[in-house]
Amino acid sequence: MFNLAALMLEKVGIIVIVAYLLSQMKSFRHIIQTEHKTNERILLILLFGAFGIISNYTGIEVYYNSINRAAWLSDLEQESALANTRVMGVVIGGLLGGPIVGVGAGLVAGVHRYTLGGFTAFSCAISTIIAGIIAGYFGKKRKQTGKQITARFAVMIGMIMESVQMLLILVIAKPFEQAWSLVQFISFPMIFGNGLGTLLFMFIISAIKRDKELTRANQTNQAFLIADQTLPYFRQGLNIHSCREIAEIMLKLTDADAVSVTDDHQVLAHVGAASDHHIPKSKPETGLTKKVLEYGKISVARSKKEILCVHNDCPLEAAIVLPLKVKNKIVGTLKMYYTDPEKLDRVQQELAEGLANLFSTQLELAEAERQTKLLKDAEIKALQAQIHPHFLFNSINTISALCRTDADKARKLLLELSSFFRGNLQGARQMLLPLEKELANVRAYLSLEQTRFPNKYFIDFQIEPGLEKVLIPPFTLQPLVENAIHYGFPRSKSEGIITIEIFSENNQLQIIVADNGKGIPGERIEVLGKQIVNSKKGNGTAIFNISERLKGIYNGQACLTIKSQVDHGTTVTISIPLDYKGVFDQNAESLYSG
């Protein structure tokens, strides 16, 4: 019995080694990892049936409690029996593939065992088929209840099925005395040997499934990493600059040999292989892309012929082309190319499909943001329409009075007025503009106001060098300065001081406008900037408008705060993030703008 147990371990080792070698094959791993359709079930039947056949051929012939050590068995003596690991493969097949696979694998292995002969041939064949049926039933039940098929559960089913085989040998095999003697000799080695083999086999299966979960986790992390890095560029829409950045990020973070992005009529970016003839601003070179743009469905090509590139020497051998959609309208395509078709595996395909959905969502969000910003622009233009006529008439009256007394100064003020209105028109057309433009507008405004009210207030600019090109929303600074002039020093005889301080701190742009004027009552500060407040001298529209635009543009990451003390002055602080994705890209050029 101990010799038989040692030999059983050796046979178990053969099956486990075969299983391990198969686990290194993509096709085997795919069959184990995926949901089983008809084709996969047929392959599982053949696979686990083959394990049973191998077990039959490599089994141990037992003849009246003696062992035949032949390495390969093709037939048995009439009075011989076979100790092997056949049930192990059938049970695992049934647990993984369900009743159909269990019955199929049991039939293949059982019928083959019957053809080898021996006085237990029929009982072993029947027990193998029964093992497949029962294992398949319990495997299906386990999945229906949402429970995992653990190694422990598989070992228990395997050992029970071996025990059932021993009982069937006693019931069916004749003569009974010989069957009883055989069961006494082989039952312990076979039950525990097959149990150990099932355990090791399930460890291999579990490792394959863990690899699938790990691959999915890595794939998800990779998708989120790509989405995070490409987000600033998708917020700009589909244009040559943003799409090139997107393509380069994807080329670096995926296994693709080339990445291309198009809009609905031209190539916007192509990086990697075949860049010599896949050129931006040209029409799509491949028939595959035209097909996706026309029908809006994902297309996969695994040969140069399927790609339909017009260049015969194109090195691209495989591709996946995915539609990019905004509100169910196709606005472009994302293309991942490969020089080796083997690289376009299921993982790459699933990653590409996930990214296309993410990118389409990002484009929709960018469009939604654009619509929100258009509404904010409308608010700005409405505000301009109310303020500019009053300011214009006052400025013209001042210049008119100077024409007789100081023509040079009048000329200079006309230029300042022109500069001010030019800046206003420019700001009305843009969501963001450089800080230096806003400052120029403020200085032009102050020049006109100080001419009207000489020696009424002093302006102190404190601007940190290097911030001139930072982009900020238009009409952010000038309304604050205007409020300080109009409401900070009414009927004041002493000279007022207005300080404009701009600097960077903790990756935030800080804009501070402070005055030493009359201040604002506490009850008014509570609502100023949060709603429009009606009063005799104003309704807080400018402050409210700035606050709302900051929220809309920076998604709540920018803020406006007001601190004031009656008769001691007011300080308004605006804090804008310097690293907000996409906001400070000076090359922003959106498909949806203009």
NORVEN-V662743 format. One record per residue. N is the residue number from 1. RES is the residue in three letters. OMEGA is omega in whole degrees, 0 to 359 (999 if undefined). Layout:
# NORVEN-V662743
n=N res=RES omega=OMEGA
n=N res=RES omega=OMEGA
This chain:
# NORVEN-V662743
n=1 res=MET omega=181
n=2 res=PHE omega=175
n=3 res=ASN omega=179
n=4 res=LEU omega=179
n=5 res=ALA omega=179
n=6 res=ALA omega=179
n=7 res=LEU omega=178
n=8 res=MET omega=178
n=9 res=LEU omega=178
n=10 res=GLU omega=180
n=11 res=LYS omega=175
n=12 res=VAL omega=180
n=13 res=GLY omega=179
n=14 res=ILE omega=181
n=15 res=ILE omega=181
n=16 res=VAL omega=178
n=17 res=ILE omega=178
n=18 res=VAL omega=180
n=19 res=ALA omega=180
n=20 res=TYR omega=180
n=21 res=LEU omega=178
n=22 res=LEU omega=182
n=23 res=SER omega=179
n=24 res=GLN omega=180
n=25 res=MET omega=181
n=26 res=LYS omega=183
n=27 res=SER omega=179
n=28 res=PHE omega=180
n=29 res=ARG omega=179
n=30 res=HIS omega=180
n=31 res=ILE omega=181
n=32 res=ILE omega=189
n=33 res=GLN omega=188
n=34 res=THR omega=171
n=35 res=GLU omega=191
n=36 res=HIS omega=172
n=37 res=LYS omega=185
n=38 res=THR omega=181
n=39 res=ASN omega=180
n=40 res=GLU omega=179
n=41 res=ARG omega=178
n=42 res=ILE omega=179
n=43 res=LEU omega=178
n=44 res=LEU omega=177
n=45 res=ILE omega=180
n=46 res=LEU omega=183
n=47 res=LEU omega=183
n=48 res=PHE omega=170
n=49 res=GLY omega=178
n=50 res=ALA omega=175
n=51 res=PHE omega=178
n=52 res=GLY omega=179
n=53 res=ILE omega=177
n=54 res=ILE omega=179
n=55 res=SER omega=178
n=56 res=ASN omega=183
n=57 res=TYR omega=183
n=58 res=THR omega=181
n=59 res=GLY omega=183
n=60 res=ILE omega=179
n=61 res=GLU omega=180
n=62 res=VAL omega=183
n=63 res=TYR omega=181
n=64 res=TYR omega=177
n=65 res=ASN omega=172
n=66 res=SER omega=189
n=67 res=ILE omega=172
n=68 res=ASN omega=186
n=69 res=ARG omega=180
n=70 res=ALA omega=184
n=71 res=ALA omega=185
n=72 res=TRP omega=184
n=73 res=LEU omega=178
n=74 res=SER omega=174
n=75 res=ASP omega=183
n=76 res=LEU omega=171
n=77 res=GLU omega=183
n=78 res=GLN omega=183
n=79 res=GLU omega=181
n=80 res=SER omega=175
n=81 res=ALA omega=185
n=82 res=LEU omega=173
n=83 res=ALA omega=183
n=84 res=ASN omega=183
n=85 res=THR omega=186
n=86 res=ARG omega=184
n=87 res=VAL omega=182
n=88 res=MET omega=181
n=89 res=GLY omega=181
n=90 res=VAL omega=180
n=91 res=VAL omega=180
n=92 res=ILE omega=177
n=93 res=GLY omega=179
n=94 res=GLY omega=180
n=95 res=LEU omega=183
n=96 res=LEU omega=188
n=97 res=GLY omega=179
n=98 res=GLY omega=186
n=99 res=PRO omega=183
n=100 res=ILE omega=179
n=101 res=VAL omega=180
n=102 res=GLY omega=179
n=103 res=VAL omega=181
n=104 res=GLY omega=180
n=105 res=ALA omega=178
n=106 res=GLY omega=178
n=107 res=LEU omega=181
n=108 res=VAL omega=183
n=109 res=ALA omega=182
n=110 res=GLY omega=180
n=111 res=VAL omega=179
n=112 res=HIS omega=178
n=113 res=ARG omega=180
n=114 res=TYR omega=182
n=115 res=THR omega=180
n=116 res=LEU omega=176
n=117 res=GLY omega=184
n=118 res=GLY omega=187
n=119 res=PHE omega=176
n=120 res=THR omega=186
n=121 res=ALA omega=183
n=122 res=PHE omega=181
n=123 res=SER omega=179
n=124 res=CYS omega=179
n=125 res=ALA omega=180
n=126 res=ILE omega=182
n=127 res=SER omega=179
n=128 res=THR omega=179
n=129 res=ILE omega=178
n=130 res=ILE omega=178
n=131 res=ALA omega=178
n=132 res=GLY omega=181
n=133 res=ILE omega=183
n=134 res=ILE omega=179
n=135 res=ALA omega=178
n=136 res=GLY omega=179
n=137 res=TYR omega=181
n=138 res=PHE omega=176
n=139 res=GLY omega=179
n=140 res=LYS omega=178
n=141 res=LYS omega=182
n=142 res=ARG omega=181
n=143 res=LYS omega=180
n=144 res=GLN omega=179
n=145 res=THR omega=176
n=146 res=GLY omega=181
n=147 res=LYS omega=178
n=148 res=GLN omega=173
n=149 res=ILE omega=185
n=150 res=THR omega=177
n=151 res=ALA omega=181
n=152 res=ARG omega=179
n=153 res=PHE omega=180
n=154 res=ALA omega=179
n=155 res=VAL omega=180
n=156 res=MET omega=179
n=157 res=ILE omega=181
n=158 res=GLY omega=181
n=159 res=MET omega=177
n=160 res=ILE omega=180
n=161 res=MET omega=175
n=162 res=GLU omega=178
n=163 res=SER omega=177
n=164 res=VAL omega=178
n=165 res=GLN omega=178
n=166 res=MET omega=179
n=167 res=LEU omega=179
n=168 res=LEU omega=176
n=169 res=ILE omega=179
n=170 res=LEU omega=183
n=171 res=VAL omega=190
n=172 res=ILE omega=188
n=173 res=ALA omega=178
n=174 res=LYS omega=359
n=175 res=PRO omega=185
n=176 res=PHE omega=182
n=177 res=GLU omega=180
n=178 res=GLN omega=178
n=179 res=ALA omega=179
n=180 res=TRP omega=179
n=181 res=SER omega=180
n=182 res=LEU omega=182
n=183 res=VAL omega=178
n=184 res=GLN omega=185
n=185 res=PHE omega=189
n=186 res=ILE omega=189
n=187 res=SER omega=182
n=188 res=PHE omega=180
n=189 res=PRO omega=184
n=190 res=MET omega=181
n=191 res=ILE omega=183
n=192 res=PHE omega=175
n=193 res=GLY omega=177
n=194 res=ASN omega=176
n=195 res=GLY omega=178
n=196 res=LEU omega=179
n=197 res=GLY omega=177
n=198 res=THR omega=179
n=199 res=LEU omega=181
n=200 res=LEU omega=179
n=201 res=PHE omega=180
n=202 res=MET omega=175
n=203 res=PHE omega=178
n=204 res=ILE omega=179
n=205 res=ILE omega=180
n=206 res=SER omega=179
n=207 res=ALA omega=178
n=208 res=ILE omega=181
n=209 res=LYS omega=176
n=210 res=ARG omega=177
n=211 res=ASP omega=179
n=212 res=LYS omega=179
n=213 res=GLU omega=179
n=214 res=LEU omega=178
n=215 res=THR omega=179
n=216 res=ARG omega=179
n=217 res=ALA omega=179
n=218 res=ASN omega=180
n=219 res=GLN omega=179
n=220 res=THR omega=179
n=221 res=ASN omega=180
n=222 res=GLN omega=179
n=223 res=ALA omega=180
n=224 res=PHE omega=178
n=225 res=LEU omega=179
n=226 res=ILE omega=180
n=227 res=ALA omega=181
n=228 res=ASP omega=183
n=229 res=GLN omega=181
n=230 res=THR omega=183
n=231 res=LEU omega=182
n=232 res=PRO omega=184
n=233 res=TYR omega=176
n=234 res=PHE omega=178
n=235 res=ARG omega=177
n=236 res=GLN omega=185
n=237 res=GLY omega=181
n=238 res=LEU omega=175
n=239 res=ASN omega=187
n=240 res=ILE omega=182
n=241 res=HIS omega=184
n=242 res=SER omega=182
n=243 res=CYS omega=176
n=244 res=ARG omega=178
n=245 res=GLU omega=179
n=246 res=ILE omega=181
n=247 res=ALA omega=180
n=248 res=GLU omega=177
n=249 res=ILE omega=181
n=250 res=MET omega=178
n=251 res=LEU omega=181
n=252 res=LYS omega=189
n=253 res=LEU omega=176
n=254 res=THR omega=179
n=255 res=ASP omega=181
n=256 res=ALA omega=176
n=257 res=ASP omega=175
n=258 res=ALA omega=178
n=259 res=VAL omega=182
n=260 res=SER omega=176
n=261 res=VAL omega=178
n=262 res=THR omega=164
n=263 res=ASP omega=185
n=264 res=ASP omega=179
n=265 res=HIS omega=180
n=266 res=GLN omega=175
n=267 res=VAL omega=179
n=268 res=LEU omega=179
n=269 res=ALA omega=173
n=270 res=HIS omega=178
n=271 res=VAL omega=180
n=272 res=GLY omega=183
n=273 res=ALA omega=177
n=274 res=ALA omega=179
n=275 res=SER omega=182
n=276 res=ASP omega=180
n=277 res=HIS omega=170
n=278 res=HIS omega=192
n=279 res=ILE omega=177
n=280 res=PRO omega=181
n=281 res=LYS omega=175
n=282 res=SER omega=176
n=283 res=LYS omega=179
n=284 res=PRO omega=184
n=285 res=GLU omega=189
n=286 res=THR omega=175
n=287 res=GLY omega=179
n=288 res=LEU omega=179
n=289 res=THR omega=180
n=290 res=LYS omega=179
n=291 res=LYS omega=180
n=292 res=VAL omega=178
n=293 res=LEU omega=182
n=294 res=GLU omega=187
n=295 res=TYR omega=177
n=296 res=GLY omega=180
n=297 res=LYS omega=179
n=298 res=ILE omega=177
n=299 res=SER omega=180
n=300 res=VAL omega=178
n=301 res=ALA omega=180
n=302 res=ARG omega=175
n=303 res=SER omega=179
n=304 res=LYS omega=181
n=305 res=LYS omega=181
n=306 res=GLU omega=180
n=307 res=ILE omega=177
n=308 res=LEU omega=176
n=309 res=CYS omega=184
n=310 res=VAL omega=178
n=311 res=HIS omega=183
n=312 res=ASN omega=183
n=313 res=ASP omega=179
n=314 res=CYS omega=183
n=315 res=PRO omega=184
n=316 res=LEU omega=186
n=317 res=GLU omega=180
n=318 res=ALA omega=182
n=319 res=ALA omega=167
n=320 res=ILE omega=183
n=321 res=VAL omega=185
n=322 res=LEU omega=180
n=323 res=PRO omega=172
n=324 res=LEU omega=187
n=325 res=LYS omega=171
n=326 res=VAL omega=182
n=327 res=LYS omega=178
n=328 res=ASN omega=175
n=329 res=LYS omega=181
n=330 res=ILE omega=181
n=331 res=VAL omega=180
n=332 res=GLY omega=179
n=333 res=THR omega=171
n=334 res=LEU omega=185
n=335 res=LYS omega=175
n=336 res=MET omega=184
n=337 res=TYR omega=180
n=338 res=TYR omega=176
n=339 res=THR omega=177
n=340 res=ASP omega=182
n=341 res=PRO omega=181
n=342 res=GLU omega=182
n=343 res=LYS omega=178
n=344 res=LEU omega=180
n=345 res=ASP omega=183
n=346 res=ARG omega=180
n=347 res=VAL omega=179
n=348 res=GLN omega=180
n=349 res=GLN omega=179
n=350 res=GLU omega=178
n=351 res=LEU omega=181
n=352 res=ALA omega=180
n=353 res=GLU omega=178
n=354 res=GLY omega=180
n=355 res=LEU omega=180
n=356 res=ALA omega=177
n=357 res=ASN omega=178
n=358 res=LEU omega=182
n=359 res=PHE omega=178
n=360 res=SER omega=178
n=361 res=THR omega=179
n=362 res=GLN omega=178
n=363 res=LEU omega=177
n=364 res=GLU omega=178
n=365 res=LEU omega=178
n=366 res=ALA omega=178
n=367 res=GLU omega=178
n=368 res=ALA omega=177
n=369 res=GLU omega=180
n=370 res=ARG omega=179
n=371 res=GLN omega=178
n=372 res=THR omega=181
n=373 res=LYS omega=176
n=374 res=LEU omega=177
n=375 res=LEU omega=178
n=376 res=LYS omega=177
n=377 res=ASP omega=179
n=378 res=ALA omega=178
n=379 res=GLU omega=180
n=380 res=ILE omega=183
n=381 res=LYS omega=177
n=382 res=ALA omega=179
n=383 res=LEU omega=178
n=384 res=GLN omega=182
n=385 res=ALA omega=180
n=386 res=GLN omega=189
n=387 res=ILE omega=191
n=388 res=HIS omega=180
n=389 res=PRO omega=180
n=390 res=HIS omega=180
n=391 res=PHE omega=182
n=392 res=LEU omega=181
n=393 res=PHE omega=179
n=394 res=ASN omega=181
n=395 res=SER omega=180
n=396 res=ILE omega=178
n=397 res=ASN omega=179
n=398 res=THR omega=180
n=399 res=ILE omega=179
n=400 res=SER omega=180
n=401 res=ALA omega=182
n=402 res=LEU omega=184
n=403 res=CYS omega=181
n=404 res=ARG omega=186
n=405 res=THR omega=183
n=406 res=ASP omega=185
n=407 res=ALA omega=180
n=408 res=ASP omega=179
n=409 res=LYS omega=177
n=410 res=ALA omega=178
n=411 res=ARG omega=180
n=412 res=LYS omega=180
n=413 res=LEU omega=175
n=414 res=LEU omega=178
n=415 res=LEU omega=179
n=416 res=GLU omega=178
n=417 res=LEU omega=177
n=418 res=SER omega=179
n=419 res=SER omega=181
n=420 res=PHE omega=182
n=421 res=PHE omega=174
n=422 res=ARG omega=178
n=423 res=GLY omega=178
n=424 res=ASN omega=178
n=425 res=LEU omega=178
n=426 res=GLN omega=180
n=427 res=GLY omega=180
n=428 res=ALA omega=181
n=429 res=ARG omega=186
n=430 res=GLN omega=175
n=431 res=MET omega=179
n=432 res=LEU omega=174
n=433 res=LEU omega=183
n=434 res=PRO omega=179
n=435 res=LEU omega=182
n=436 res=GLU omega=177
n=437 res=LYS omega=179
n=438 res=GLU omega=179
n=439 res=LEU omega=178
n=440 res=ALA omega=178
n=441 res=ASN omega=179
n=442 res=VAL omega=181
n=443 res=ARG omega=178
n=444 res=ALA omega=178
n=445 res=TYR omega=182
n=446 res=LEU omega=179
n=447 res=SER omega=179
n=448 res=LEU omega=182
n=449 res=GLU omega=181
n=450 res=GLN omega=174
n=451 res=THR omega=178
n=452 res=ARG omega=183
n=453 res=PHE omega=182
n=454 res=PRO omega=176
n=455 res=ASN omega=180
n=456 res=LYS omega=179
n=457 res=TYR omega=180
n=458 res=PHE omega=181
n=459 res=ILE omega=179
n=460 res=ASP omega=178
n=461 res=PHE omega=176
n=462 res=GLN omega=187
n=463 res=ILE omega=177
n=464 res=GLU omega=179
n=465 res=PRO omega=176
n=466 res=GLY omega=182
n=467 res=LEU omega=188
n=468 res=GLU omega=186
n=469 res=LYS omega=179
n=470 res=VAL omega=183
n=471 res=LEU omega=176
n=472 res=ILE omega=177
n=473 res=PRO omega=178
n=474 res=PRO omega=180
n=475 res=PHE omega=176
n=476 res=THR omega=186
n=477 res=LEU omega=186
n=478 res=GLN omega=178
n=479 res=PRO omega=179
n=480 res=LEU omega=178
n=481 res=VAL omega=180
n=482 res=GLU omega=178
n=483 res=ASN omega=180
n=484 res=ALA omega=181
n=485 res=ILE omega=188
n=486 res=HIS omega=186
n=487 res=TYR omega=181
n=488 res=GLY omega=186
n=489 res=PHE omega=178
n=490 res=PRO omega=178
n=491 res=ARG omega=180
n=492 res=SER omega=180
n=493 res=LYS omega=179
n=494 res=SER omega=181
n=495 res=GLU omega=177
n=496 res=GLY omega=179
n=497 res=ILE omega=175
n=498 res=ILE omega=180
n=499 res=THR omega=176
n=500 res=ILE omega=185
n=501 res=GLU omega=180
n=502 res=ILE omega=181
n=503 res=PHE omega=177
n=504 res=SER omega=180
n=505 res=GLU omega=179
n=506 res=ASN omega=179
n=507 res=ASN omega=176
n=508 res=GLN omega=172
n=509 res=LEU omega=181
n=510 res=GLN omega=176
n=511 res=ILE omega=183
n=512 res=ILE omega=174
n=513 res=VAL omega=184
n=514 res=ALA omega=175
n=515 res=ASP omega=178
n=516 res=ASN omega=185
n=517 res=GLY omega=189
n=518 res=LYS omega=178
n=519 res=GLY omega=183
n=520 res=ILE omega=177
n=521 res=PRO omega=184
n=522 res=GLY omega=183
n=523 res=GLU omega=179
n=524 res=ARG omega=180
n=525 res=ILE omega=182
n=526 res=GLU omega=185
n=527 res=VAL omega=183
n=528 res=LEU omega=182
n=529 res=GLY omega=180
n=530 res=LYS omega=178
n=531 res=GLN omega=176
n=532 res=ILE omega=185
n=533 res=VAL omega=180
n=534 res=ASN omega=176
n=535 res=SER omega=182
n=536 res=LYS omega=187
n=537 res=LYS omega=180
n=538 res=GLY omega=181
n=539 res=ASN omega=177
n=540 res=GLY omega=183
n=541 res=THR omega=183
n=542 res=ALA omega=180
n=543 res=ILE omega=180
n=544 res=PHE omega=181
n=545 res=ASN omega=179
n=546 res=ILE omega=181
n=547 res=SER omega=181
n=548 res=GLU omega=179
n=549 res=ARG omega=177
n=550 res=LEU omega=178
n=551 res=LYS omega=183
n=552 res=GLY omega=185
n=553 res=ILE omega=187
n=554 res=TYR omega=174
n=555 res=ASN omega=176
n=556 res=GLY omega=182
n=557 res=GLN omega=174
n=558 res=ALA omega=181
n=559 res=CYS omega=176
n=560 res=LEU omega=179
n=561 res=THR omega=181
n=562 res=ILE omega=174
n=563 res=LYS omega=183
n=564 res=SER omega=175
n=565 res=GLN omega=183
n=566 res=VAL omega=180
n=567 res=ASP omega=178
n=568 res=HIS omega=175
n=569 res=GLY omega=184
n=570 res=THR omega=175
n=571 res=THR omega=177
n=572 res=VAL omega=182
n=573 res=THR omega=174
n=574 res=ILE omega=179
n=575 res=SER omega=184
n=576 res=ILE omega=179
n=577 res=PRO omega=180
n=578 res=LEU omega=184
n=579 res=ASP omega=182
n=580 res=TYR omega=189
n=581 res=LYS omega=173
n=582 res=GLY omega=187
n=583 res=VAL omega=187
n=584 res=PHE omega=177
n=585 res=ASP omega=185
n=586 res=GLN omega=180
n=587 res=ASN omega=183
n=588 res=ALA omega=181
n=589 res=GLU omega=191
n=590 res=SER omega=172
n=591 res=LEU omega=185
n=592 res=TYR omega=181
n=593 res=SER omega=177
n=594 res=GLY omega=999
